[in-house]
Amino acid sequence: MATRVAIRSICDFAERNNGLDGIFRSDSQNAARRIAANIICGWNNEIAAHIALLPLNEKESAVCEKYGGIPNEVMYGATLIVAGITENGCFGLQIGDGSFLAQTEDKMFFPVPDDLKLVGNLTTSLCDNNAIESFRYFYSEDNFSGVSLSSDGLINSFVNIDDFLKFGKRILTAVENNTAAALGEHLKMRSRCGSRDDISVAAISVNR
């Protein structure tokens, strides 16, 4: 639901503002904050509709009662990473853990600022009361050739950052060559033998 809402929010925002480059160039912080606010609002609406359609069962209700009631958004808590590549640049939004990699002609790097609140297994989330304050963002007009987004299960399966960055390049090459489906079994192996956590990956590769 968060992914669907995020894509819709960005597309609507771009349509209302005749693209993304102009408004991000003039005030990137305001643009990022407006998109984040739309995502949070849309996500809460989706939650309300979903739980109305599929109410808690008896066991789930018992868990809520045990803890004195749990707000709906906490039950649906989610981290989120979003990227967009335009004709002139690239932007990204992130709340919570996971990795955002960007590639230019000469390097692969992490463009989104770090979040000091992410310690150990603790993470910020869309379910936080002040979620909008936890969104990090970036916008740059560097010549990006691709971005790779992944849940923390992927980076935690690597011994060091250099190997992770190399794998990020491998993902983008696979997307460019239409061979990304073959990475599925490899990711299952990394999940099973490495981090033992679920792994989700999304990427955009661009030939400029």
Secondary structure by P-SEA (a helix, b strand, c coil): caaaaaaaaaaaaaaaacccaaaaaacaaaaaaaaaaaaaaaaaaaaaaaaaaccccaaaaaaaaaaccccccccccccbbbbbbcccccccccccbbbbbbbccccccccbbbbccccccccccccccccccccccccccccccbbbbbccccccccccaaaaaaaaaaaaaaaaacccccaaaaaaaaaaccccbbbbbbbccccc
